[in-house]
Amino acid sequence: RERRSDEELTQSTRYLVPKYRFPDEIKFIRKAMAGTPVFHRRRSVLAVSFVALVALSPADSFSDPCPPKHESNKLPLQHRRSFLSGCAASLFGTIGGVELRPSEALAANLPKSTGADLSRTGTVEALVPILSAREALQDMKETLRRQKSSESPSSDLFTTSGVILSRVPAEEDKFKRLFDEYSDPVSYKQKFMDQNAFLVYYSGGFDGANRPKLEAGEVPRQTLQYGSRNDAWSNFDDVLAELKFAKSGDASSTVGDVLAPLERSISAFDSYLNLAPPHDLDEARKALNR
């Protein structure tokens, strides 16, 4: 049962609680823990230090991260989204100089279900809506090019854009469903590798003697389709955010801000369509033009 002197305790609390912030509280902590075992001291110091940091942090440490409207043109797109939402639901804050952020989902190996009708997988019928959405984005691009990239979008442009974009789903699940109804389904091999990622990684993809490794061979077409679909949505979502930001009346928004993500979304559509058989594309274009 190790015990520490007051001098040793001073050293252990020096870096946990800044001495210049609240010296009286430090003395109280030392006095209260005098003669206690070291493991109890450590646990008590951590608990009291955290409560002290919360209680003594200035009120402005929980300041609103959303900038004034006149400063919104200095921030990238993700902060413009926060500006549009009014920052009313923001959960960001700081305690004792430490920024707290909610956890975020950063990636997924396998696509989540979007309610797609998988009975139409790989059919020309399922490819037509994707071509239709791609044509709508192309029409939108031609409309934007009628103005200079450095100009603010006009009211007529907003009206025309709204009509064009009504042909493209603005919700993520519905947008991705267009692709999922045509895309290759996830194979048993991909599901196995995802569910046993730890084993696959540390075994080097071993699948038995005289057998190729699990990760050997070309990248599955489903994986490429999945990536192109996600790129198409993320950039189209940026288009919607930029249009909404421009409608808020901010003079810093330009046609070029909308055009850039729109062109990236069209490029992602093209990458996806290039994975389809040429014959299917020809048949789908004929069906679309009827």
Residue pairs with C-beta under 8 A, 6 or more apart in sequence:
1 37
2 37
2 38
3 35
3 36
3 37
3 38
4 12
4 38
4 41
6 30
6 34
9 30
9 33
9 34
9 41
10 30
12 41
12 42
12 45
13 26
13 29
13 30
13 45
13 49
16 45
16 46
16 49
17 25
17 26
17 29
17 45
17 48
17 49
17 52
17 53
19 26
21 56
22 52
22 56
25 48
25 52
29 44
29 45
29 48
32 44
33 40
33 41
33 44
33 45
36 44
53 95
53 96
54 95
54 96
57 94
57 95
57 96
61 93
61 94
61 95
61 96
61 97
62 93
62 94
63 94
64 87
64 90
65 82
65 87
65 90
65 92
66 82
66 83
66 86
66 87
66 90
67 74
67 75
67 79
67 83
69 83
69 250
72 79
72 80
72 83
72 245
72 250
72 252
73 250
73 251
73 252
73 253
75 83
77 238
77 241
77 242
80 241
80 242
80 245
81 241
82 90
83 245
84 241
84 244
84 245
84 248
91 100
91 101
91 102
92 99
92 100
92 101
93 99
93 100
94 100
109 194
109 197
110 186
110 190
110 191
110 194
111 176
111 180
111 186
111 226
114 173
114 174
114 176
114 177
114 180
115 173
115 177
116 177
116 180
116 181
117 126
117 181
118 180
118 181
118 185
120 126
120 181
120 182
121 181
121 182
121 183
121 184
121 185
122 182
122 184
122 280
123 182
124 280
124 283
124 284
124 287
125 287
126 181
126 182
127 182
127 276
127 280
127 281
127 284
128 284
128 287
128 288
129 178
129 181
130 178
130 179
130 182
130 269
130 272
130 273
131 273
131 281
131 284
131 285
131 288
132 167
132 288
133 167
133 168
133 169
133 175
133 178
133 269
134 266
134 269
134 270
134 273
135 288
136 164
136 165
136 167
136 168
137 168
137 236
137 262
137 265
137 266
137 269
138 266
139 164
140 161
140 164
140 165
140 239
140 262
141 259
141 262
141 263
141 266
143 157
143 160
143 161
143 164
144 153
144 157
144 161
144 255
144 258
144 259
144 262
145 259
146 157
147 153
147 154
147 157
147 255
148 255
149 254
149 255
149 256
149 259
150 254
150 255
150 256
151 254
151 255
152 246
152 251
152 253
152 254
152 255
153 161
153 243
153 246
153 253
153 254
153 255
153 258
157 255
158 243
158 246
158 247
161 243
165 240
165 243
168 175
168 236
169 175
169 177
169 178
170 240
172 233
172 237
175 232
175 233
175 236
176 229
176 230
176 233
179 225
179 228
179 229
179 232
179 272
180 229
182 276
183 222
183 225
183 226
183 229
184 220
184 221
184 222
184 225
185 222
186 222
187 220
187 222
189 214
190 220
190 222
190 223
192 214
193 200
193 214
193 215
200 214
200 215
204 213
205 213
205 214
205 215
205 216
206 213
206 214
207 213
207 214
221 275
224 271
224 275
225 272
225 275
228 268
228 269
228 271
228 272
228 275
229 268
229 272
231 264
231 265
231 268
231 271
232 265
232 268
232 269
232 272
233 265
235 261
235 262
235 264
235 265
235 268
236 261
236 262
236 265
238 261
238 265
239 258
239 261
239 262
239 265
242 253
242 257
242 258
242 261
243 258
245 253
246 253
246 257
246 258
273 281
